[in-house]
Amino acid sequence: MLPKPRSALFFLSLFLLTLAAWPMATAQAQQTAPKLSPEEWDKAKHIYFNLCTGCHGTLRKGATGPNLLPKKTLELGTETLEEIIFSGTPAGMPNWGEQGALSKEETNLMARFVQNEPVAPPEMSLEDMKATWTTVVPVKSRPTKPMHTRNWQNYFGVVERDAGRIAIIDGDTKEIITRVPSGYATHILRSSASGRYFLSIGRDGKVGMIDLWMEKPTLVATVKTCAEARSVDASKYKGFEDKLIVVGCYWPPHLVVLDGQTLEPKKIVSTRGYTYDTFEYHPEPRVAAIVSSHYSPEWVVNVKETGYVWLVDYSNIDNLKISMIEAERFLHDGGWDSTHRYFMPAANMKDTMVVIDTKERKRVAKFMVGTKPHPGRGANWVDPKFGPVHGTVHIGEGLLSVWGTDPAKHPESAWKVVRSIALEPGAGSLFVKTHPKSTNLWLDFTLNTDVKNYQSLCVLDVRTLEQKAECIKLTEDPKARVVHMEYNKPGDEVWVSVWGKEGEVVVFDDKTRKIKTRIKGLTTPTGKFNVYNTMHDIY
């Protein structure tokens, strides 16, 4: 069919709209980015990497946060940008100035910086990675059994973020056994299949392997795989235990496969490609959460910007097979249901949860929740009405979303939001946590803009979620924030970080909700990872 002819009125309207837009377009064209000295540029790049890139992207194209490209930032102008950076927003933008992370001068610097064109960091080859690879303790020199009598499966690895190290703490005695150097701003720790090794990944792309069988846990190998990273995991399927490790990078956007005993780089796979929905090329599809499948020798990988979940078959890395499942754009973190069959990642900027069946190797559901879901690994429990469920908190609003996870016995509630619980402290939650032996559901409000809220930890009873949460203030330091909860191996204690320069880990009795002890002397503690729970994906 031929297109319908346009009327004269249509072309007149188009002409008038063009004239109306002309002054604005001309003004934008005349706008120039504020100039920065070389010293200011270097400082701003470091601050952006430290505080901003995780949400806005290395190339500033946006994800959890909006894009910060000059087309937008020049329109906002320096003064408005300063206000946003200094005071934050209710949707989850931290108040960097008010909390003391940035001075007024640094706030002004960042407001000017983001009005300039972004510059991509360099790429990284396998040869570049191998040049950074260090075997501190060769495999043949490592013990064949634990060299101590401690209950090492109840060890906790605690990230001392700004100190660039991991504190290894005995979960039984609460003793800090040792501290191990790590990459800058370590994001997570993951256990190898055997649990023997803690694998750390720094935001600077540096991987560390910590041997927990040594008399004192020891760093035995390191390698730098990229300029920025967030995820690492091991091969855990039967027959492949501790043989391979995968690292997911933000920049360059790629996966790196490493030897599971030495960290020698073996293979790089680029994640650059086309978005699943609009088929537009994206130069920076970052690798977010990675988990190791319980049903096959595969890693389940969130490719953030393109909206695919990859199933990476590691059974033959010389003939690597990757299945790409269409999911949703801006995939971030996520975790397993209680059966370890269904992986449930959050697509932050789409306010959506996705469900991947790793047994059938397909997407089975996609549904809306609240504003900017951020489950961490999420939490599993049994609801008195709806059976097995999973839940997430949100950065963008004070809400706990709960959905059913049992399509076999509770099909009427499976993959549907069955409870939406308003959280009075408001937005800014990062993590939710429970345990199969507990009826408590613990929540933080780390990015909340109210000091009394981000200094507190709240707890609900999963049997009576509609009742008001009990909130417990843990610190008087206005610059310290409560973040991230983790259970011990028996499931009767909850450990939570007070994230400050003079930080601590507060240990709760899960049954009484009373503080048992405070482990002090920790510098900016953030994530905590129990060996046993991390080995077995218990949450």
N, C-alpha and C positions, 0 to 999 in steps of 0.2 A: 504493500500500500504506500501511496505517496503521502508525505506529511501534509497536514492541514495548513493552508496558507495563513500566515499571521496577519492580523488586522493592523490598520494604520495606528490605532490606539495603542496596540502592544508596542510598536516601535517608538512611538512618542513617549510612552511610560519608561521604556528602557533608556532612551536618550536623557530624560529628566533625572532618572536615578544615577546615570553616569555623571551628569553635571553636578549632582548633589554630593557624590562621593569624591569628586575631583579635588576640592580643597583639602580633605582629610588625607587622601593619597599623596598629595603634594607635600603636606606637612610631615607625613611619615618619611617620605623620601629625603626630606631635608634634615631629619633627625640624625645626629651622629652620636656614636657611643662615647661615653666618658673615657678619657685617656688614663691609663695606668702606667706607672714607671715599671721598669723591669723587676725591681724589688717587690713592688706591690703585686705585680702579676704572679710572681713565684709564691708569695704568701697566700694570695687568694686561691690559687690552684690547690695548695695544701689544705686550706680550710674547706674548700668545696669537696675535695676527696673525702675528708674526715666527716663532714656533717651532712652533705647534700646529695652526693652521687647515688646513694642507695635508693632514694625515692625519685630523683629527677633524671638519673642516667648520666653516664659519662659525656654523652653528646647533648645532654640537656633536652632530650626529646620527651621526657616525662614517663611515668608509669604509676607508682603509688601516689606520687605528687604530679602536678601539672607540668607541661613543658616550660622551659625557661629560655626559649629562643628570643633573639633580639626583636623579632616582629611583635612579640607580646611585651617584653620587658621595657622596650623603649617607649611604648605607649603608656605603661604604668608610671615610668619616671622614677628617679632616684628617691624622692621623698616617700612615695607610696611603698616602694620596695623596702626601704628602711623600716617602715612601720610594720610590715608583714614579717620581716626577718627578726626584728627586735621583739615584737609582742606575740607572734604566732597567730593562728586562726583556730576557730572551734572545730574545723574539719580535720585537724590532726597535725598541722604545721607547728613544730615546736617553737616556743618563745625563747629563741637562742639568746637574745639580749637580756631579757628579764631573769633568766636562770643563771646568767653569768658566764655562759659559754663564749659569748662574743661581747667585746666592748663596743661602745658607740662608734669608735673609729673603725673597728673591724666590720661592724654592721654597714657603715657607709661604704667601706671597701667592697663588700660582697654585693651591695646594691649596684655599684658601678661595674663590677666584674661581670655580672650576669647580663648586662646590656651589650656586652661585646660578643663577637662570634666565638662559639666553642672551638677548641683545638683538640683533635684526637691524639691520645698517647700513641707511642709506637706499637707496632705488631710484635709478636714473639714467636720465634721458630722453635722446633724441637732442639736444634743445636744451642739456641740461647738458653733453653731450660736446662739442658744437660750441663752447661757451664756453671749453673748454680747448684747442681746436685752434690750433696755431701753425705757420705755414709760415715756417721760418727762412730758407731760400733758395728763392725761386720757381723753378718748373720752367724758365722761359725764361732764368734766370740760371745754370743748371747746364751743365757742359761736355757736348759731344756726343761726346767720346771721352776716354780717360784723359789726365790732365794730367801724367803722370809715366811713367817707364819701368820701374817696379817690376813684379814678377810678382804682380799683385794677386789673381789666383785662388788664390795660395798664402798669402794673408793669413790670420791667425787673429784672431778676435774672442774676447777673454778677459774673462769677467765678473769684475769686482772687486766682489763682492757687497755688502759693507757700506759701500763707498765710493760706491755709486750711480753707477758708470761702467763703460765698456767700454774695455779696452786693445786697440788694434789693433797687432798684431805682424807684422812681415815674416817669413814662414816661411823665406825663403832666408837672410836675414842675421841673424835673431833679434833685430832692433832693435825696440824699442817706438817705433812711428812717432808715435802720438798717443794721447790719452785723450779719450773722448767721454762727456758726461753721459748718464745713463740713468735709468730708473725705479728705485725702491727694490728691492733684492734681485732683480735681473734673473734670470729663470728660464732663458730660452733665447734664442738668436739663430737666425733663419732667413734664408736667402738668397732674394732675388727670383729669378724665372725666369732673368733675364739674369746674375745674380750681382752686378750692379752695386751693389745695395743690401743692407746688413745690416738686418734688422728685429729690434728688441729688444722684449721684453715683460717689464715689471717685475711683481713680485707686487702692486704697488699699482695695476695696471691701466694703467700708462702705456706707450704704444707710441712707439718712436723709429725714425726712418729715417735710416740712415747711408750717405752717398754715398762709395763707395770710389774713384770716378774723380777726385775732387778731389785737388789736390796733396798735401794731408793729408786723410785721411778726415774728413768733416764731417757733423754732425747737420743735416739739411735740413728735417725736419718732426717734430712731436710731437702726440700727443693722448692724453687719458685716457678710457678706455672703461668703466671700472668701478672698484670699490674693491679688487678682488682678481682676479688673472688668472694663467694659466700657459702659454697657447699662442697662437701666431700663425703664419700661413703666407700664401703668395701664390698667385695664379692662375698656373698653370704650363702648362696645356694649350695646344697649338698654336693660335695666333690670339688667345690671351688673356694672353700673357706680360706681366707687370708692370702689368696693368690694374686688378686688385683685390687687396685684402688682407682676411683674416678674422682676427678676434680671438676667442678663447674665454675666457669669464669664469667665475670661481668665484662672485663676488657683485657685482651681481645675476647670477643664473644665466641667461646669454644669450650669443648670438653677435652680433658687430657686424661689418658689412661696411664697408670703407673704400675710398676711392679709392687706387689703387695707385701714384700719383705724388705725391699731396699729403697723404694720410691724412685727407681730409675724411670724416666719418661719413656713411654713406649709408642704412644700414638696421640695425634691431635685430630679432632673433628670439629670443623667450623659449624656454628649454628646460624650463620647469616642466611637469610632467605626471605620467603614471601609470607605475608600474614595469611592465616587460614581463611579469613572471611572476605577481605577485599583484594587479596592477591597483590598487594603492594610490596615492593622490595623494602626490607628493613636492614640497615647496616649494623644494628646493635641489638640483636635478640639475646638478652642476657640469660644465663643459666641460674635459675633460682633453686628451689628445693630438689634434692635427689634422695630417693629411698631405694633400698635393695629388695627386689621381689622375693616373696616366699614361695612362689609357684613355678618359677623358672629361672635360669641363669641370666637375669636381666636387671638393669638399673632402670628405674622409673624417673624420668627427668622432666622438670618443668622448663620449657623454653618460653621465657616471659613475654616478650613483645610480639612474637608471631602467633602465640596462642595454641601451640601444640604441646602435647605430652608425648615425649619420646620413650619408647621401650627399646633400650640398647642391649642387645644380646651379646654378652661378653664371652660366650663359650669358645669363640674362635676370633681373636682380635685381628688376625690377618685377613679375615673375611667377615668384617663387622657387619651385622645386620641391624638396621634401625627401622622400627615401625613408628609412624607418625600419626597420632590420634588427634583429631580436631577437638579442641576443648574450648578455651576462651582466652582472649588476649589479656595480658598483664597478670599472668599466673605468678604467684608469689610462693608462700609456704603452704604446708598442709601435712596431713598424717594419715595413718591407717585407722580403719574401723577395728573393733575388738577381735575380729577373726583374721585380720591381716590379709584379707582378700581385696578390699576396696580402698583405693587411695583417693583422698579427698582434698585437692588443692583449692586455694582461694584465688580468685581473679579480683584483686583489690579494686581497681578502678572501674570494674564492671559490677561491683557489689554482688558477686556471684560465687557460688560454690560449684565445683565440678566433681563428678564421681567416675573413677576409672576402675573397671573390673579387671584386675590383673590376671585372673584365671582365664577369662574369656578374651582378654586383651582388647577391650573396647570401652568406649564411653557409654555409661548407662543412664546418666542423669546430669542435669544442669539446672540450677534453681537460684533465685534471688534470695539474698539475706538483707543485712543492714548496710550502712555506709562504710566502705573500706574494711571488710573483714580481715582480721589478722589472728588466725588461730594458733600460730606457732605449729606444734604438732597436733594441737587440739586436745580434746578430752572425750573419753568413752565412759558411759555408765548405763545402768538399766533404769529406765523411767517406769514408775509404778503403773502408768496407763499405756504408754506407747512401746514398751520393751526396750531393746538396745538402741541407744541414741548416741549422737556425737554433737559437740557444740563449739561455737566460736564466739569470741568477743570482737570488738570493732575499734578501729582507730577513729573513725568519723562520727560515731554516736555512742551514747551509753546504752548498749543493747547486748544481750546474750541471745543468740539464735541457736535453736536446738532442732535437730531433724532425726528421723528414724533411719536405722542402718540395717534392718533385718528384713529383706524382701521375702525370705522363705516363710517365716512364722508371723510377721507383721506387715504384710504387703500394703495394707491401707495407709500406713504411715511412712513407708520406705521412701527415702529421698524427697521428703516433704518437710517443710518447717512446721513443727508441731507445737513449739512454744517460742514466744518472743518475750523475753523478760527485760523490762526496763531497769537499767542500773543507775541509781541516783547520783553517784559521783560524776556521771557524764561520760564524755568521749575520752579517747586516748589510751585504751587498753591494748596491751601487746600480747599477753599470754593468759591462758586458762589451763588449769591442771587439776586432775583427780587421779585416783588409783583404784584398781579392781577391789581392793580391800577396804576402801573408804566410802563414806557417804558425803564427804566434803568436796566442794568445788571452789577452788581458790582463784582469785582474779587480781591482776595488777592494773594500775591506771597510770602507767609510766609517763605517757605523753599528755596527760591532762594538764591544763594550764593553771589550775588552782593548786597552790602549794600543799594544802592539807590533804588533797586527794592523791597527788603523786608521792606523798610521803607515807601513804597507807596501803595496806593489803586488805582485801575484802574476801569474805567466804560465805557461800550459800550451802544449804542442805539439798542434795539432789532429789530427796523425797518430797520436799516442799519448796520448790524453786520460787513460788510466788511470794513467799515471805521475805521481809526486808533483810538485806545482807548485813552481816556483822563486819564492820570495818575497824581495823586495828592500826593505829599510827605507830610507825617503827622508828622515826627519827625526828629530831628537832632542827637538823641542818637544812636550811632552805634551798641549798644547792644539791642535796642528795635526793635520789629517786629510788623508789622500791621497784624492783624488776625481776621477773622470771622465777618460777617456782619449780622445784624438783623433789620427788620423793626418794627416800632411801630404799634399799633392797627389800627389807621386811614390809614396807608400806605403812609404817606407823609414825613416820616423821616427815615434815615438809620443810625444805630449806629454801630460803628466799634471800635475795641480795639487796643490800642497801648500797646503791650505786653512788659513791662519793669519793672524794680524794682520800679521806680517811674512812674507808668503807668497812663493811662487815657482812657476814652471813648470819641470818637469824634462823634458828632451828626451832620449829614448833612441834609439840606433841599433837598429832593429827586428831586424836580422839577428843582431847580436852580443849584444843585450840589455844593452849597456853604456851608461852615461850619457855623452852627447856634450857637453851644456852645461846650465847652470841659469840661467834668466832670472829675476833677482831684482828687488826693488823693487815687488812687486805686493801690494796690500792685499786680503786674503781672496779669492784667486782661486778660482773654482769651475769652471763649464763653459767649454769651449773649442770653437770651431767654425771649421773650415777652410772657406773659401769654396767651393772646387771640390767637396769631398766633400758639403757641405750642399746645393749646387745640384743635384747628381746623385744624392742619396740613396745614398751609398756607405758601407756598413758591414757 
